[in-house]
Structures are given as structure tokens and as C-alpha cells.
Amino acid sequence: MRNCNLKEVPAPAQKVIDPLTELLRNGARDLIKQAVEAELSAMLSEYTDLKLADGRQAVVRNGYLPERTIQTGIGDVAVKVPKVRDRSGSGIHFTSHLLPPYLRRTKSIEELIPWLYLKGLSTGDYSEALGSLLDEHAKGLSANTVSRLKSQWLDEHQNWQRQDLSQKRYMYWWADGIYSQVRMDDRLCLLVIIGVTEHGQKELVAVSDGFRESSASWEELLTSLRQRGLIHSPKLAAGDGALGFWNALSKVYPDTRHQRCWVHKTANILNKLPKSVQPKVKAALHEIWMASTRRDAYKAFDNTLELFTPKYPKAMECLSKDREELLAFYDFPAEHWIHIRTTNPIESAFATVRLRTKKSRNCGSRDSTLAMVFKLMESAQKRWIKIRGFNLLNLVVNNVKFEDGVQIVEQADRKAA
């Protein structure tokens, strides 16, 4: 029997483990190619009239850049970006907005990395954790790669903290202090402010670290905002009962109205009550902040105090001491009440970012935690939508008065009408 030479046996074709994923990758490659070609065509059309002395086009196609891969949620996708040649010597070149020169992974992967870190995944475990998502290409996300990304995000945050704010104007602020435990029992407090622009868009205003939610920490942060050009006071700021923020706000932005968060206030009151009576008190508090007018709110306020003060004086004292600050929202458009009565925008943003202490013993260093939180908040900001009734903000800007959420028509305007 003739011996079989192994070198003569053809290698078996590589088996496609997941044909659907392969089909999606091929489709993505084709779509990206079409999109980049469309970008190139639009760019070339801009220079159609630019010609050489002999009548030839000055800007023409000139092959492709070397092929590279982009990490996506369906694995690596190979891409090739076309080049142009500028024969006029004007320095014209083509840069794809879809595939910028140094893009190596999609935004979804960029957002996944800090999210996993804050959920407790260590930098050395990324390759294994993302293996099922990125196949064998997850090896590119090594501990060193993730560490470099964290350093880059920290630099981005520092640059963001120095940006000019002279062109910014915020109508409303939500402020809160988010606590976390970092290495060596170092207590980290993240001071967070989210604002609403005069056009109704929510924006991240500040993410800074402090050792505690003190007046000094908040004053330092607010003073920094003013020094960077944010000279216009917000019309209203919503926050919890921590005195540090309110004391600092009164010094730096004294014209800003104070609105205590009803969610925090309710929780503080209920914590001072037996569980058996908590549902009744919670319903009574609901009657206050859901009243359609300030007068009705005052009435519900007084009824609650009268009913529960004899048995639960400490809880009712917690309610009564912030009476006016809890009802400040009545002087603003009713369409905005759902947004400004609480600090829910911050709570919602941090619902999935409640820091990795719940999954591990610590958060890493202060800088790492701050960089991760900033990056996630920056990503979340892209999905924030405008507040209800944002068209009414021009009235708020111009100090038009509202009573019980309705615009007050001045006497002169009534006579003219």
C-alpha cells in the first residue's frame, strides 16, 4: 500500500462557526464602503472647479490607505479608506468622518469598557469577558490597553474641566454628591451637576471629586465654573438637604432659587417613622407636591403637620423646616414641574453607574473612578432628551413671572388685550 504524503493532502477549508455573524460582518463592510465612497464623492464635488493650467482636475482619487480593522459589537470588520491626490499643491486631503484616522473600535465598545470596570471587572479580565462578543480579537483589549484608555479618559476629563463656559447659560441645575469607597479607606465624594440650557437640552455641567460634600468643596467647584465664564446664575437649582451645596450656591450664585428634592425629603422623613405609619405619611406628602396650586399645597402641608406632629415630631420637623424650598417650583412653568421637583435626572444617570463598590471591595484609585464616571456620563449625555415645554424657557430667561405654573399677565397687557 502506497504511503500517503501529508504535504500533498490539501488543508480543509476553515469552518464558519457562525454564518449569520459572518454575513453581518460582510454586510457591514459593504455599507461602510458605500458610506465612505459617498463622503469621497461629496468631497471631490467641492473641488470640481479647481483645475490645473492644462485643464485637468486638481484633486483626483489616488488609491487606498492600508487596510485596517475596526472592533465592533459583531467582531472585527476590515475597512479601507480611499485617498486623494492634490496636484495643485494646495494641501487638500480626504479625511472620512465615519472612519477617522485613529479609530480602532466603535463607540459601543468604548462605552462597554468603563461600564464593565465600574461593575467590578478588573483590567486583566477584559479579554476573557469580551471573548464571546469579539471572538479571538478580544485579546487586543489587554490590561495595558485598558490602562492606557483610562489615562486618556482622565486627560479628557481634565481638559473638559478647563473648557470655556462664557457662551453657556443654564436655566435649571440638578446637584448631588455621590459617595464611593476607594482604596485605602479613602472616602470619595463625586460632586455632580447636570443643567438645562436655554434651549431645553440637558448637559453635564460638572463632575468633580472631593473628600466630603462640604461647603468648601462645593464652593471651589462653583467658583471654578464662574471663573471659566459661567456668570449667569441658574434660575433654579434642585438638590437634597445637604447644607454644603446650598451655602456655596448662596455665595457664588446668590440669585438662584432653591428647590429641595422631594424624593430625598420623602426618604428622610420616612426614615424617622415606624414602618407601620410610613404608607400614610407618604400618601400625605404626595398630596402636597402633587397639588395643582401653591394654596392647595400649603393646605395639604398644614394638614400633614397637624395630623402627624403630635406622635412624630422629629419627622414633621424635618418636613416643616424646608417648607418654602420644597414649594419653589410653583413659580415656574407647570410643564417643567416634573423635572425640577426632584434630582431624578442625576439619579437616573447614576442608576447603572453606582460605582463598582457593590461588586468589589474598592473602586481603584480616585483618578480611575473619576475618569470612569466622567466617561460614562459623557456617553449617557448623548441620549438625554429635552425637557417638556422647553419652548417656555425663553420666558424664564426673560424673568417672566409664573404663579402656580401659569404665566402672570400684567395689568397693562390685560388692558391692551
RAVEN-V198596 format. One record per residue. N is the residue number from 1. RES is the residue in one small letter. SS is DSSP state (H for helix, E for strand, C for the rest). Layout:
n:res:ss
N:RES:SS
N:RES:SS
//
This chain:
n:res:ss
1:m:C
2:r:C
3:n:C
4:c:C
5:n:C
6:l:H
7:k:H
8:e:H
9:v:C
10:p:C
11:a:C
12:p:C
13:a:C
14:q:C
15:k:C
16:v:C
17:i:C
18:d:C
19:p:H
20:l:H
21:t:H
22:e:H
23:l:H
24:l:H
25:r:H
26:n:H
27:g:H
28:a:H
29:r:H
30:d:H
31:l:H
32:i:H
33:k:H
34:q:H
35:a:H
36:v:H
37:e:H
38:a:H
39:e:H
40:l:H
41:s:H
42:a:H
43:m:H
44:l:H
45:s:H
46:e:H
47:y:C
48:t:C
49:d:C
50:l:C
51:k:E
52:l:C
53:a:C
54:d:C
55:g:C
56:r:C
57:q:E
58:a:C
59:v:E
60:v:E
61:r:E
62:n:E
63:g:E
64:y:E
65:l:C
66:p:C
67:e:C
68:r:E
69:t:E
70:i:E
71:q:E
72:t:E
73:g:C
74:i:C
75:g:E
76:d:E
77:v:E
78:a:E
79:v:E
80:k:C
81:v:C
82:p:E
83:k:E
84:v:E
85:r:E
86:d:E
87:r:C
88:s:C
89:g:C
90:s:C
91:g:C
92:i:C
93:h:C
94:f:C
95:t:C
96:s:C
97:h:C
98:l:C
99:l:C
100:p:C
101:p:C
102:y:C
103:l:C
104:r:C
105:r:E
106:t:C
107:k:H
108:s:H
109:i:H
110:e:H
111:e:H
112:l:H
113:i:H
114:p:H
115:w:H
116:l:H
117:y:H
118:l:H
119:k:C
120:g:C
121:l:C
122:s:C
123:t:H
124:g:H
125:d:H
126:y:H
127:s:H
128:e:H
129:a:H
130:l:C
131:g:H
132:s:H
133:l:H
134:l:H
135:d:H
136:e:H
137:h:H
138:a:H
139:k:H
140:g:H
141:l:C
142:s:C
143:a:H
144:n:H
145:t:H
146:v:H
147:s:H
148:r:H
149:l:H
150:k:H
151:s:H
152:q:H
153:w:H
154:l:H
155:d:H
156:e:H
157:h:H
158:q:H
159:n:H
160:w:H
161:q:H
162:r:C
163:q:C
164:d:C
165:l:C
166:s:C
167:q:C
168:k:C
169:r:C
170:y:E
171:m:E
172:y:E
173:w:E
174:w:E
175:a:E
176:d:E
177:g:E
178:i:E
179:y:E
180:s:E
181:q:E
182:v:E
183:r:H
184:m:H
185:d:H
186:d:E
187:r:E
188:l:E
189:c:E
190:l:E
191:l:E
192:v:E
193:i:E
194:i:E
195:g:E
196:v:E
197:t:E
198:e:C
199:h:C
200:g:C
201:q:C
202:k:E
203:e:E
204:l:E
205:v:E
206:a:E
207:v:E
208:s:E
209:d:E
210:g:E
211:f:C
212:r:C
213:e:C
214:s:C
215:s:H
216:a:H
217:s:H
218:w:H
219:e:H
220:e:H
221:l:H
222:l:H
223:t:H
224:s:H
225:l:H
226:r:H
227:q:H
228:r:C
229:g:C
230:l:C
231:i:C
232:h:C
233:s:C
234:p:C
235:k:C
236:l:E
237:a:E
238:a:E
239:g:E
240:d:C
241:g:C
242:a:C
243:l:H
244:g:H
245:f:H
246:w:H
247:n:H
248:a:H
249:l:H
250:s:H
251:k:H
252:v:H
253:y:C
254:p:C
255:d:C
256:t:C
257:r:E
258:h:E
259:q:E
260:r:E
261:c:C
262:w:H
263:v:H
264:h:H
265:k:H
266:t:H
267:a:H
268:n:H
269:i:H
270:l:H
271:n:C
272:k:C
273:l:C
274:p:C
275:k:H
276:s:H
277:v:H
278:q:H
279:p:H
280:k:H
281:v:H
282:k:H
283:a:H
284:a:H
285:l:H
286:h:H
287:e:H
288:i:H
289:w:H
290:m:C
291:a:C
292:s:C
293:t:C
294:r:H
295:r:H
296:d:H
297:a:H
298:y:H
299:k:H
300:a:H
301:f:H
302:d:H
303:n:H
304:t:H
305:l:H
306:e:H
307:l:H
308:f:H
309:t:C
310:p:C
311:k:C
312:y:C
313:p:H
314:k:H
315:a:H
316:m:H
317:e:H
318:c:H
319:l:H
320:s:H
321:k:C
322:d:C
323:r:H
324:e:H
325:e:H
326:l:H
327:l:C
328:a:H
329:f:H
330:y:H
331:d:H
332:f:C
333:p:C
334:a:H
335:e:H
336:h:H
337:w:H
338:i:H
339:h:H
340:i:H
341:r:C
342:t:C
343:t:C
344:n:H
345:p:H
346:i:H
347:e:H
348:s:H
349:a:H
350:f:C
351:a:C
352:t:C
353:v:C
354:r:C
355:l:C
356:r:H
357:t:H
358:k:H
359:k:C
360:s:C
361:r:C
362:n:C
363:c:C
364:g:C
365:s:C
366:r:H
367:d:H
368:s:H
369:t:H
370:l:H
371:a:H
372:m:H
373:v:H
374:f:H
375:k:H
376:l:H
377:m:H
378:e:H
379:s:H
380:a:H
381:q:H
382:k:C
383:r:C
384:w:C
385:i:C
386:k:C
387:i:C
388:r:C
389:g:C
390:f:H
391:n:H
392:l:H
393:l:H
394:n:H
395:l:H
396:v:H
397:v:H
398:n:C
399:n:C
400:v:C
401:k:C
402:f:E
403:e:E
404:d:C
405:g:C
406:v:E
407:q:E
408:i:C
409:v:C
410:e:C
411:q:H
412:a:H
413:d:H
414:r:H
415:k:H
416:a:H
417:a:C
//
